[in-house]
Amino acid sequence: MDFARTMLERAGEFYPFGATLSQQGEVAAVGGYNGEEHPIPTEIYKLLAGEFESGASSGRFLGVALAANVNVPPNYESPFPDALRVHIEANDYARFIYVPYALSKKGFFRRHREVEYGTPFAVEIAPSFYGRASNG
């Protein structure tokens, strides 16, 4: 949440990023780069998701987390339409954690952005990174 807050305050948005948990219990931050200066965020998400699925199926990762800047689906009745969504997954566990947020501009020239987070909520989802690993 701290990295997302920093990026939202500085740029008003962020590219997908993540973290992995190794078999040795080490947590590593993960970013994606496809060679473009201003990539399409969904391409970075797919790039990271592919790496996470590969690491999960090979047994390299015990768990993964993939964060994205998303719109909250209307059926969740969020107080804010935007959210940091973290896809957390391990064997037999898959959730989207939504952290709704609102941005406001502050200061004389309104250059400083302030982030207000709403109450996080979790949604159980079908596995995508560990689905193949646990089945085969």
Order of alpha helices (4+ residues) and beta strands (2+ residues): alpha-beta-beta-alpha-beta-beta-beta-beta-beta-alpha
